Every structure is written in C-alpha cells, then in structure tokens.
Amino acid sequence: MRLKDQVAIVTGGSRGIGRGIVKAYAAEGAKVAFIYKGNQAAADSLVAEVTQAGGIAKAHQCDVANHDDALKVVEAVEAEWGPVNILVNNAGVIRDGLFVGMRPEEWNVVIQTNLGGTFNFCHAVAMKLARQRKGRIINISSVAAEHTNPGQTNYAASKGAINSFTRALAVELAGRSVTVNAIAPGFIETDMSENVRNKAGDLIKKMIPLKRLGQPDDIAKAAVFLASADAAYITGQVLTVDGGLSLGAVAV
Ligand code: NDP
C-alpha cells in the first residue's frame, strides 16, 4: 500500500475524476476526506463504496470558493484524523460560451471555483505541511490551459493560472520537502464532459492517438504516483494525462 496511514483531502471527490482519486487513495491505505458541494446522494454512495471495499473515507460538504469553509474543513479533518499529508485540488466547473456573450457571473464562478478553490485549500494546509516538512499538493488542471477551444476563455484562464500557481508554490515549499504538482487531463468520461462527448465524441476519439477517451481511473493512477514516496523528487510539474491528445496528431 503506497499511501498507508496518510491523511488526504480531495476536493470535488464525490463524482467523476475526484471520485476515482478517492477510491484509489483509499485502496492504497489513506484516510480520505473528500469535499462535495451539493450532491449528497453521490457523496453517501462513495462513502459506502469505499467502506465496503475495506477503506476509510468521509464526506464534507462545502463550497471550495469559500475561504472560511476551507479552513473549517481542514480543522475538522485534522481534529478527527490528525495532520493532513496530501491535498488534491480537483473541484472544478465549466460555464462554456463565447467571450462576447459571457456574463460576469459565468467568468466569476469558474475563476472562483477552479482557481479560488485551489488557493483556499492550499492556503488552509500550506503552513501545516511546511511545519511537518513533508506533504504533497496535487492540482487538477486541464489540457485546455494550453490547447483551448472556442467558448472556454474563463475555463482556460483558470487552468492556465493553476499551472503557474503550481510552479510558483512549488518553489516556495520545496525547501520544506513539500511537493506541488499538477495533472492536466484530456477528455475524461465524466458528467462534466458529457455535453461535448454527445456532440463530438467520435471526432474527439479520432484526435486521441491512444484511440479512447480517458477514464477517472487513468487520472487517479497518476494522482497516486504523485502522492507516493516514488515521486519525492518531482515538483512544480504539470503531468499531462490525455492519451496523446495534446500532441496534435490525427490518430492512425
Ligand atoms: P464533475 O462535474 O464530474 O465533478 C465535479 C466534482 O466537483 C463534483 O464532486 C462536485 O460536487 C464538485 N464541485 C463542483 N463545484 C464545487 C464547489 N464549488 N465546491 C465543492 N465541490 C464542488 O467533474 P470532473 O470529474 O469531470 O472534473 C474534475 C476536475 O478535472 C475539474 O477540475 C475539471 O476541470 C478537471 N478536468 C476534467 C476533464 C474532463 O474531461 N472531465 C478534462 C480536464 C480537466 P457536487 O456533485 O456536490 O456538485
């Protein structure tokens, strides 16, 4: 077990990619506190699934965009399980639409959830990890940070900023043996990508050299690696996990 007795927080853990990460971390022996915003049924079903598999997971409801809520969740996790060792900032939203018609609320919610949520949870744990002189922070970015499509100015800006933030924070925390990395997924089969998949699923598959859409488990495996002792000498990196999509080739 690669994460035995570690205490992990995974934001946006109840569905999609985060759910995959929660299950993988619990299977590797971590105690996993995960954050969800509103879908309690999904959160409850995940706790049941992890428990049945012999793991430990607990759901915490909060809006990652709220700084005070982030502090409270981290305090509650530490009161129950002790110091947090691993943070995965995964919670994210999209509000796609062409820029000229974008409403300020659509800009703000994407920036405040994706980037603001990452800031809030990093802010809540960074000093604690630095004092422990160990820890892992993993931010879930997107290939859209570098290879974007029309209609995603808000989303691309949030993910590009997450990549820059990851490198900058990595430099600050490296002296304390805390690593900070990002994962940039390609097209992953989750609720978030459903609309795009319904409209252009076949075209997307043709753009992916490995000829399949990604699954949450593909990202979870990378997140386990970056959280594990095996990744101790890796920091400030953005690991792309996209089946080769960002290579820009047409699949043969
Ligand atoms: P989903 O929409 O499937 O799941 C989103 C999760 O985040 C849910 O658990 C949701 O909880 C939670 N969440 C959303 N907003 C908040 C909030 N304000 N506070 C707390 N929790 C919140 O998304 P994915 O699994 O597809 O995406 C996960 C991450 O991966 C995101 O950062 C996304 O940008 C990134 N990504 C996804 C790709 C894809 O193809 N799917 C590609 C590249 C990156 P609830 O259900 O309670 O609302």
Boltz pocket constraint, residues with backbone or C-beta under 6 A from the ligand:
constraints:
  - pocket:
      binder: B
      contacts: [[A, 11], [A, 12], [A, 13], [A, 14], [A, 15], [A, 16], [A, 17], [A, 18], [A, 35], [A, 36], [A, 37], [A, 38], [A, 39], [A, 40], [A, 42], [A, 62], [A, 63], [A, 64], [A, 65], [A, 89], [A, 90], [A, 91], [A, 92], [A, 93], [A, 113], [A, 140], [A, 141], [A, 142], [A, 143], [A, 184], [A, 185], [A, 186], [A, 187], [A, 188], [A, 189], [A, 190], [A, 191], [A, 192], [A, 193]]
      max_distance: 6.0
